[in-house]
Structures are given as structure tokens and as C-alpha cells.
Amino acid sequence: MKKEVFINESLGDTRIAIQEDNQLVEVYIEQEDKQRMVGNIYKGKVENVLPGMQAAFVDIGYDLNAFLPFSEIENNDYLADVDRSRNNRKKNHQSDNILVDLRTGQDIYVQVIKEPFAGKGPRITTEVALPGRLLVLVPGANYIGISKKIWDKYERRRLKKIAQSLRKKDVGIIIRTVAEGKSEEHITNDFNMLIQNWEKMEQKGDRGQAPIIVYEDLETASSVVRDLLTPDVAKIIIDSKKLYRKTQRYLEETSPGLCDSLEYYKLKVPLFESFGIENEIEKLLRPKVWLKSGAYLIIEKTEAMVVVDVNSGRFVGKKLHEDNSLKINLEAAREVARSLRLRDLSGLIVIDFIDMKKEENRKKVYHELRKELRKDRAKVAVAPITEFGLLEMTRQRIRLSLIDSMSDECPTCHGAGRIVSRETLITRIDHWLRRYKSKHRDLRLRLELHPDNAKYMTQEKKRVLRGLMWQNFVHLKIEENHDIFLDEFRFFRVKDNSDVTNELGLDKDHASA
């Protein structure tokens, strides 16, 4: 598999695109004015301990307190005596009854594992992990882990032996995939660097008063270089000279063999446009995803879940309905796995495949989806397809989805994706006039509308406009206002030009959608 990484830096943000076999599979966006928190380590202060919720809230200096589930507490220092044994922890984790030794006002070291989202604070864990190029250091732990992607048993044995010789008391080590084939010297250097970083963190934490950040993870571009640059990466193309030089220095220190794959992009045509990535990114904001066969997907993200609907569309098969459905569903399964990864959609995901009567066909689609999801770095859990063609799965949420990163809530529809019709707007205007005239005797009012609605009222709805004036015994002057939304209206008293829209206790939401 040919893998290529493209990094674009502009005034407002840094964008990273990853292609596999010339197909876009991952996009990361880091905006200058939005703080990235995942991976950061804090010395926080416990604000609330809620055994009924099996969680605690910790002040880490963010606007909202961080959320610490008891299931994310692995340190014996923070567990009750009865829960400190490994067997007790396992038993209590299963019964959702974890006993902790936390007090309000207590200082605690935590690491962010999920970004804040939808009015919720960041999610944290007490199992602090420091990632390096080859290793991950886990202070306070007592184990050695090896990446499952390292298959060779002799290599796994060699790496474990090296880790055992390095490991100190109360320090866990996780060996990353990129450590495969690396010399003992390189692994030792990586370990020593991580130990030094941890000692610096402890010193900073001891000196500072909570809440304080003691370790800030690399920015997105550097973390992608650290985590994703494996020998199968053919190209790393960067259009920022500063970022190019920084990446070059990093590769020279950690992976000299990858330096030849690094390229500086000098052309005037924007990097993402030159490689067709920009058009692909723009499509990600659309719910419809076309398949090569003519079928298509509808991907809808809500606060509760992500819903994917598979439709046959323009596909006209020459086989039986069952065979046609299987063909579309197999293609859809591959595209769904890619789209979830590309859009970084997470949480509960429900996929509505085209109905198939045969159990063996449903299993084929299920296994195809599972196969494609193995390429995803996020953790997934997938349930079999039901007889109704529905498949439920979950995908690990770490950061904001691409849609949330690239777009804001519509001020008109407030995220619904629809606005009230013109007819409904006229009804709301009528109701407002009736309530206003029941309390005021003004004979002349000015009604400001969006230009499209103003023309609609004065040209196509003249009779309705006359009816409004006659029934409410008022003269209405219609004016265009380009700053007004399509579902909004504003009323002004003519004699003193004062805005009376909210005089009835109506806020903007009542005068709009």
C-alpha cells in the first residue's frame, strides 16, 4: 500500500491529508485560535467526587471542568484500599462499582484523552502516557506492551528483552509499531529522552500550583509525523519552509531513513489544489456520498448518533435482487469505513444497509466492513447486521469531527438544516401584529424583511399584505434588510423609528425560526 502525507500551512490553520493508494483517507485540521488538548498532561484540582455517577470533575484550568470516570483511574494512590488489588479492580469495573480515594481540593495528575465537545468538558484519565517515536512511557504502571501490528514472534521477543533491560520500577513501556527492526541504541535513546521529559514534568508540577499544564503534546502536524511515519510512507510533502525544516530536523534525529521521502512544495498553485485534495475536502461537508456503481450513501451526524443510509440510486443490476443488494452493500461497506475515518465521525453509528434475505450475505457484508475498519487507528466495536439490515457500531471519539472543525452552526436554522417556510413566517408576522395591536394604538409600522421575503410580500402576496393591514388596522411599510435572516422579521414604529419587535417580551428566537 502506497501512503502519502501532505501538510499545508496557511495563516489560519494547518491541514494534514493522508492518501493511501492515491485515495484520501484521513484529514486533520488544527486551527490557530482553537486549543488542542488531547495528549496534554495537567496537575489538576478535584472539584467534585460523585460516586453515584462513578465519576469526578477536575479543574485543569479550562472553562469547563474535566470529566474523570472512575474506570479511567488506574493509579493505586487514587483507589480505596479494598480496590487496590488487580482482581478487585477487575471485579468492580465489571460491576460498575469502583471505590476511589479522592477528596475535593485534592491535587491530581491527569491526561486529556478526548477533546471538549457539545458543551461538555474534556475527558481525562489518571493513566498518564508520554509518547515518543519508538516507545510510550507510562509512569506509575508495571507492564510491558508491544504493538499488535508487530507479527514476528522473534522480533517481539527481542523488543521485549530490550524493554525489560530498560524498565525501571513503577514505569510501564509500550513498544510502538515503528520500533520494529530498530537497534537497541535507538530504543534506549528514545527511552532516556522520555524519562528526562517525565522528570522535567514532575519538577514543573512540584513547583506550580494546580491547575497547571505540565506537559503539552506536539501540535497536530508534528504528532502526525511522530505517529504515522512508518517505512510504508512514500512521500511527505510540506508547503511551509518553517515546518519543512522542523520536520527535517526531527527525522534526522529519530528516523534518518525517512529523510529521503520528505519534499518541500515550491509551486505557486496551492498544494491541496495541485493534488486534487481540496475538492475532496469540500465534498466532506455534503451528506451525500456517491459510489462508483451509481448507488449512494446519506451520512447524517446528530448529537446522539451518526446515521448512514445506503441507497441503490442509479444502480441498475443485471442479476437477481438479492445479488444486486449484496453487490451494493459490499461497495457501501468499504466506503462507509473510509468515510467514517475521513470525516472522523465517532460515537454510536447506525448503518442501514439494503435488505438482504440470506444470512450468509449479511455475514459477507459484516466481514467486509470489519476488514476495512482494521485500517482505522481509532478503536471500533461492531455488531452483526440484523434481519432488518441495520448494523450498530461505535467508533472512538478523540477529537472534533471534521464537520465540526470546518463549519459552525447555522445562525438561521440553528443546526437543523432547515428554516421555516415563507408561509409560516407570514403567520408569525400576523400573530405578532395581533398581540401588538391589542396593547398599542400605533397606526403606522415599518416591517423589515430579508430582500427575498420583502419582494415576495410586495409582489406575490399583495392580497395577504392588504389583509394584514386591514385586519389589524395599521399601515405597513415593507423594507429590505440585508442583515436579516430569511426566517426573521423586525418591526419599527414609524413616528420615532424605534424597534418594537421585542416589546411584547418576544426575544429574537420568537421573531425568527
ZAMARGU-4260 file (C-alpha; in steps of 0.2 Angstrom, whole numbers, plus 5000, padded with zeros to 4 digits):
<rodrens>
0) 5000/5000/5000 | 5007/5017/4995 | 5005/5030/5008 | 5007/5049/5005 | 5006/5063/5018
5) 5003/5081/5013 | 5004/5096/5025 | 4998/5113/5021 | 5000/5128/5032 | 4991/5144/5030
10) 4988/5160/5040 | 4973/5152/5049 | 4976/5134/5051 | 4987/5119/5047 | 4980/5104/5037
15) 4986/5087/5035 | 4980/5075/5022 | 4984/5057/5021 | 4982/5046/5005 | 4983/5028/5003
20) 4985/5021/4985 | 4980/5039/4979 | 4964/5039/4989 | 4961/5052/5003 | 4958/5043/5019
25) 4962/5055/5033 | 4961/5074/5036 | 4967/5083/5051 | 4964/5102/5054 | 4972/5112/5068
30) 4966/5130/5069 | 4976/5143/5076 | 4963/5150/5088 | 4957/5133/5094 | 4967/5125/5108
35) 4972/5107/5105 | 4971/5097/5122 | 4972/5078/5118 | 4988/5072/5125 | 4991/5087/5137
40) 4995/5082/5155 | 4989/5093/5169 | 4991/5095/5188 | 4973/5097/5192 | 4962/5100/5207
45) 4947/5089/5211 | 4931/5099/5211 | 4918/5086/5214 | 4918/5067/5218 | 4901/5059/5213
50) 4900/5040/5217 | 4883/5039/5211 | 4889/5044/5193 | 4905/5034/5196 | 4915/5050/5191
55) 4924/5065/5197 | 4926/5083/5190 | 4943/5090/5189 | 4948/5108/5187 | 4963/5109/5174
60) 4961/5127/5170 | 4949/5125/5156 | 4932/5134/5155 | 4923/5118/5159 | 4929/5106/5172
65) 4936/5090/5165 | 4927/5073/5167 | 4936/5059/5175 | 4926/5042/5175 | 4931/5031/5189
70) 4935/5017/5176 | 4949/5029/5170 | 4958/5028/5187 | 4971/5015/5187 | 4983/5023/5200
75) 4983/5014/5217 | 4986/5031/5225 | 4968/5036/5220 | 4959/5020/5224 | 4952/5014/5240
80) 4962/5001/5250 | 4948/4987/5246 | 4950/4991/5227 | 4969/4991/5225 | 4972/4973/5221
85) 4971/4969/5202 | 4957/4956/5205 | 4946/4968/5215 | 4948/4981/5201 | 4943/4969/5188
90) 4928/4963/5198 | 4922/4981/5202 | 4925/4988/5185 | 4913/4974/5179 | 4900/4978/5192
95) 4902/4997/5189 | 4906/5000/5207 | 4923/5007/5209 | 4929/5013/5226 | 4941/5028/5225
100) 4951/5038/5237 | 4948/5056/5230 | 4944/5072/5240 | 4938/5089/5235 | 4953/5100/5233
105) 4965/5086/5231 | 4979/5088/5218 | 4979/5075/5204 | 4989/5072/5188 | 4978/5068/5173
110) 4980/5067/5154 | 4967/5073/5142 | 4960/5058/5131 | 4945/5067/5122 | 4943/5085/5117
115) 4929/5095/5124 | 4913/5094/5114 | 4895/5100/5113 | 4896/5109/5130 | 4905/5095/5139
120) 4922/5097/5146 | 4937/5087/5141 | 4938/5068/5146 | 4953/5064/5156 | 4962/5049/5163
125) 4975/5046/5178 | 4985/5034/5167 | 4997/5047/5160 | 5007/5041/5145 | 5021/5050/5136
130) 5023/5046/5118 | 5040/5045/5109 | 5044/5040/5092 | 5048/5022/5096 | 5041/5020/5114
135) 5027/5026/5125 | 5031/5029/5143 | 5018/5025/5156 | 5023/5032/5173 | 5016/5023/5188
140) 5012/5007/5178 | 5020/4990/5179 | 5019/4982/5162 | 5027/4980/5145 | 5016/4981/5130
145) 5020/4978/5112 | 5011/4984/5097 | 4999/4970/5090 | 5005/4975/5072 | 5022/4968/5075
150) 5019/4950/5070 | 5036/4942/5070 | 5037/4932/5086 | 5057/4933/5086 | 5056/4952/5084
155) 5043/4953/5098 | 5054/4943/5109 | 5069/4954/5105 | 5060/4970/5109 | 5053/4964/5125
160) 5070/4959/5131 | 5076/4977/5127 | 5062/4984/5136 | 5065/4973/5151 | 5083/4979/5152
165) 5077/4997/5152 | 5062/4997/5163 | 5063/5005/5180 | 5052/5002/5195 | 5034/5009/5193
170) 5037/5013/5174 | 5027/5005/5160 | 5033/5004/5142 | 5023/5002/5127 | 5033/4997/5111
175) 5026/5006/5095 | 5025/4998/5078 | 5039/5009/5071 | 5051/5001/5084 | 5051/4985/5073
180) 5069/4982/5067 | 5076/4997/5076 | 5093/4995/5086 | 5094/4993/5104 | 5104/5010/5104
185) 5089/5019/5096 | 5077/5012/5108 | 5087/5016/5123 | 5089/5034/5117 | 5071/5036/5115
190) 5068/5029/5132 | 5081/5040/5140 | 5073/5056/5132 | 5055/5051/5139 | 5062/5048/5156
195) 5070/5066/5155 | 5054/5073/5150 | 5044/5065/5164 | 5057/5071/5177 | 5055/5089/5170
200) 5036/5087/5171 | 5037/5081/5189 | 5048/5096/5194 | 5036/5108/5185 | 5022/5101/5194
205) 5030/5102/5211 | 5034/5120/5208 | 5017/5125/5201 | 5001/5127/5210 | 4986/5117/5202
210) 4978/5119/5190 | 4993/5120/5179 | 4999/5111/5162 | 5015/5101/5165 | 5016/5094/5148
215) 5010/5100/5131 | 5009/5087/5117 | 5015/5091/5100 | 5005/5101/5088 | 4995/5091/5075
220) 5007/5091/5061 | 5022/5086/5072 | 5011/5072/5081 | 5006/5065/5064 | 5024/5064/5059
225) 5028/5056/5075 | 5014/5043/5075 | 5011/5040/5057 | 5028/5040/5048 | 5032/5022/5045
230) 5043/5014/5031 | 5027/5012/5020 | 5026/5031/5019 | 5032/5035/5001 | 5031/5054/5002
235) 5029/5068/5015 | 5026/5085/5005 | 5025/5101/5015 | 5022/5118/5008 | 5029/5128/5024
240) 5048/5131/5024 | 5047/5133/5043 | 5038/5117/5046 | 5048/5108/5032 | 5064/5112/5042
245) 5057/5107/5058 | 5051/5090/5052 | 5068/5088/5043 | 5077/5090/5060 | 5065/5078/5069
250) 5068/5065/5056 | 5087/5066/5056 | 5086/5063/5075 | 5073/5049/5075 | 5072/5041/5058
255) 5086/5046/5046 | 5079/5033/5033 | 5064/5043/5030 | 5073/5059/5026 | 5073/5055/5008
260) 5054/5054/5007 | 5052/5072/5013 | 5049/5085/5000 | 5047/5104/5000 | 5032/5110/4989
265) 5038/5126/4980 | 5024/5128/4966 | 5013/5143/4966 | 4997/5133/4964 | 4991/5128/4982
270) 4997/5111/4987 | 4980/5104/4990 | 4973/5110/4974 | 4988/5103/4964 | 4984/5085/4971
275) 4965/5086/4970 | 4963/5086/4989 | 4954/5102/4990 | 4939/5096/4980 | 4938/5080/4991
280) 4938/5090/5007 | 4924/5102/5001 | 4914/5086/4997 | 4915/5081/5015 | 4903/5094/5021
285) 4889/5086/5010 | 4879/5072/5017 | 4878/5063/5000 | 4892/5051/4995 | 4891/5044/4978
290) 4898/5026/4974 | 4906/5020/4958 | 4891/5009/4954 | 4879/5023/4955 | 4872/5019/4972
295) 4875/5032/4986 | 4876/5035/5005 | 4867/5048/5015 | 4878/5052/5031 | 4869/5062/5044
300) 4878/5067/5060 | 4867/5071/5075 | 4871/5075/5093 | 4865/5057/5098 | 4872/5047/5084
305) 4878/5046/5066 | 4866/5038/5054 | 4871/5031/5037 | 4858/5026/5024 | 4863/5015/5009
310) 4853/5019/4993 | 4853/5010/4976 | 4852/5026/4967 | 4856/5025/4949 | 4862/5007/4950
315) 4853/4995/4938 | 4859/4977/4941 | 4858/4963/4929 | 4856/4950/4942 | 4843/4945/4955
320) 4838/4957/4968 | 4847/4948/4982 | 4864/4948/4972 | 4862/4966/4967 | 4859/4971/4985
325) 4874/4961/4990 | 4885/4970/4977 | 4879/4987/4983 | 4881/4983/5001 | 4899/4977/4999
330) 4904/4993/4990 | 4895/5003/5003 | 4904/4994/5017 | 4921/4999/5010 | 4915/5017/5008
335) 4907/5018/5025 | 4924/5013/5033 | 4933/5026/5023 | 4921/5040/5026 | 4920/5037/5045
340) 4939/5038/5046 | 4940/5053/5034 | 4926/5063/5042 | 4932/5057/5059 | 4914/5053/5064
345) 4913/5044/5081 | 4901/5038/5095 | 4886/5027/5091 | 4884/5024/5072 | 4870/5015/5064
350) 4871/5009/5046 | 4855/5005/5036 | 4860/4993/5023 | 4849/4987/5008 | 4839/4972/5014
355) 4846/4955/5011 | 4836/4939/5015 | 4851/4927/5016 | 4860/4926/5032 | 4876/4922/5023
360) 4875/4938/5013 | 4873/4948/5028 | 4889/4940/5035 | 4899/4944/5020 | 4895/4962/5021
365) 4898/4962/5040 | 4915/4954/5037 | 4919/4966/5023 | 4916/4981/5035 | 4926/4973/5049
370) 4941/4970/5036 | 4941/4989/5031 | 4939/4995/5048 | 4956/4987/5053 | 4964/5001/5043
375) 4957/5013/5056 | 4968/5019/5070 | 4953/5023/5081 | 4945/5009/5092 | 4929/5002/5085
380) 4916/4989/5090 | 4904/4982/5078 | 4888/4971/5080 | 4882/4959/5066 | 4869/4965/5054
385) 4851/4962/5060 | 4837/4954/5049 | 4831/4972/5046 | 4848/4977/5038 | 4854/4988/5052
390) 4871/4987/5059 | 4876/4996/5075 | 4894/5001/5079 | 4904/5013/5090 | 4920/5022/5085
395) 4932/5030/5097 | 4929/5049/5099 | 4946/5058/5102 | 4944/5075/5094 | 4930/5085/5085
400) 4924/5078/5069 | 4930/5086/5053 | 4912/5093/5050 | 4913/5102/5067 | 4931/5108/5064
405) 4926/5115/5047 | 4909/5123/5050 | 4899/5132/5063 | 4881/5131/5067 | 4870/5140/5055
410) 4863/5156/5064 | 4846/5154/5054 | 4842/5135/5056 | 4852/5133/5072 | 4859/5116/5066
415) 4843/5109/5060 | 4847/5111/5042 | 4830/5118/5038 | 4822/5135/5040 | 4803/5140/5042
420) 4794/5142/5026 | 4788/5159/5020 | 4770/5155/5024 | 4775/5151/5042 | 4784/5167/5043
425) 4769/5177/5037 | 4758/5168/5050 | 4771/5173/5064 | 4770/5191/5057 | 4751/5190/5059
430) 4752/5183/5076 | 4764/5197/5081 | 4753/5211/5074 | 4738/5204/5083 | 4747/5204/5100
435) 4755/5221/5097 | 4739/5230/5092 | 4730/5223/5107 | 4741/5234/5118 | 4746/5248/5107
440) 4737/5260/5095 | 4751/5264/5083 | 4744/5267/5065 | 4760/5266/5055 | 4773/5252/5057
445) 4789/5248/5046 | 4792/5229/5043 | 4810/5225/5039 | 4812/5208/5030 | 4826/5199/5021
450) 4826/5205/5002 | 4819/5189/4995 | 4805/5189/5008 | 4801/5208/5005 | 4799/5205/4987
455) 4788/5190/4990 | 4777/5200/5001 | 4776/5216/4990 | 4774/5206/4973 | 4767/5189/4976
460) 4757/5192/4992 | 4749/5209/4989 | 4732/5202/4994 | 4739/5194/5010 | 4748/5211/5014
465) 4732/5221/5012 | 4723/5208/5023 | 4736/5210/5037 | 4734/5229/5037 | 4715/5229/5036
470) 4713/5216/5050 | 4725/5224/5062 | 4720/5242/5057 | 4738/5248/5053 | 4748/5254/5038
475) 4764/5243/5035 | 4779/5249/5025 | 4789/5234/5019 | 4808/5237/5018 | 4823/5226/5013
480) 4836/5222/5026 | 4851/5213/5020 | 4857/5209/5038 | 4841/5200/5042 | 4840/5181/5041
485) 4827/5173/5029 | 4816/5167/5044 | 4817/5184/5054 | 4807/5200/5054 | 4809/5216/5063
490) 4795/5229/5067 | 4799/5248/5069 | 4787/5262/5075 | 4787/5275/5061 | 4784/5290/5072
495) 4800/5288/5082 | 4809/5275/5072 | 4811/5264/5087 | 4812/5245/5086 | 4797/5237/5094
500) 4800/5219/5089 | 4803/5213/5107 | 4791/5225/5116 | 4780/5210/5119 | 4793/5200/5128
505) 4797/5191/5112 | 4815/5188/5110 | 4824/5186/5094 | 4820/5167/5093 | 4802/5171/5093
510) 4804/5184/5080 | 4814/5171/5069 | 4815/5152/5067
</rodrens>
